[in-house]
Amino acid sequence: MVNQKELNNYCHDYLDVAAFEDYCPNGLQVEGVENISKIVSGVSANLALIERAIDEKADAIFVHHGIFWKNEGQTITGSKRRKVSLLLSHNINLFGYHLPLDAHPKIGNNVQLGKRLGIQNMSPVSGSLIWQGELNTNLSDFLALIEEKVHRKPQVFGRKFEKIQRIAWCTGAAQGFINDAIELSVDLYLSGEVSEQTPAAAEENNMTFISAGHHATERYGVKGLSKHLCEKFKLQHQYIEVENSV
Ligand SMILES: [Zn+2]
């Protein structure tokens, strides 16, 4: 069991929250019960996850995408009201960690995805949110590995090199960072989502681009964080997958 404030302070330091400028609050977003022994984790604080957490009698929910999104109205209405109301009436704490959870060097989304995909010599690129590393594989084997590890068929665009040696990646909606990957002269850039202009940017700059799913690439940070907190504070934990094909 751990006190809610102690847990919030611990995560603030562990994830180096103060070092990030983000569009959403990172940390406790909705306050619930004071003492926490059971946590549930999921990618996003959607209604389905909150309902499942209530069924599981969770004291706290940990997510990567909290209830506050970029460019969203600042009112508690509609489905946001429903979510906040359920959390408050069941005394469940909601903790959300966005950029700090992408970037963390041990349990972050990027490093955890890189490990699953067998990427060697992984390192964050300074001045950017993307990571780089090395592979010794061919494109068809790598696509099959992605599908096996993240349970989603990846989409592939741009130049299709048979041999893949240098890779850059960033989980989620990081297709806009393709120019950072082009600067690094990697063979392949992987992110979660793809935009209309991304395939041409990859093709014209002699690079392969893979869209492996926003949700699919961001399950592992919150799982890693929850596992770490369980070991540290002797908590019970359950990851709940709410299917999302984007
Ligand atoms: Zn995301």
Residues whose N, C-alpha, C, O or C-beta is under 5 A from the ligand:
A	BS01	ZN	G172 A173 E218
